[in-house]
């Protein structure tokens, strides 16, 4: 089996509801917000973007071929 057979393609989504900014990571096979790989709530758009980028980078470096979910965010910025 080649790496192409096991690649997982994630994308980040940033959105605002009320006064909070949310970020989540989903895969291309299930892009619905009901079961993201990771999500978090933030007070600024920049913090949400930074958190999503950091999670994508961490996933790429440490879980490249794993389908395990990343832990939920525990802090707000």
N, C-alpha and C positions, 0 to 999 in steps of 0.2 A: 504494500500500500504506500503510495507516495504522499508527501506532505500536502499536495493539492487535494487529496481525498479527505483529509482531516482538518483542513483550515476552517476557522470560524471567523466570519466577518462581522465585526461589531460596529455600530454607529452610535454617536452621542446625540441626544436630543435635549435642548435647553428650552424651558418655557416658564412663563410667569402666571401665577394664579393669585389674585389679590396683591398682597405685599411681599409674597415669597417667590423666589426663583427655584425651580426644580431642575435637576439634571438626571438623566438616566442613560444606561447603555443597553441596547437591544441587539439581537442578532437578526440577520436578514431573513431567516426562516420564520421568526415570530416577532415582528416589529411592533406588537401591541404593547401598550403601557401596563398591562395587567400582570406581567411576569418578567420584569427586566432582570438582566444579570446583576445590575447594581443601580441604586438610586440614592439621591440625597436632596436635602432642602437647604437653601441658602438665602441670605438677606440681600445679596447683590448678584447681578448678572455675571460680573467678572468672576466672583467666587464660584459660581455654578460652572462656568466655562473652565476655569482652572481645575476644579475638582474632576470634571469629566475627562479632561485631557490627561490628568495625572492617573486616573483609573485606567484609561486606555493604554497609556504607556506601561503601567505596572502589569496589566494583563498581557500585553505583548511580550514583556521581558520574562515574566515568571510563569505564565499559564498558557503559553503559546498554542499548544495543541490540546489543552484541557477544556472540558465542557463544564467544569465546576463553576458555581456562582461565586462572584466576589462578595465579600462581606459588605453589609449596608454601611453607609456613612454614619458616623457617631457624633460628629460635631458640625456646627453651622459656622459660617464665616461672616 
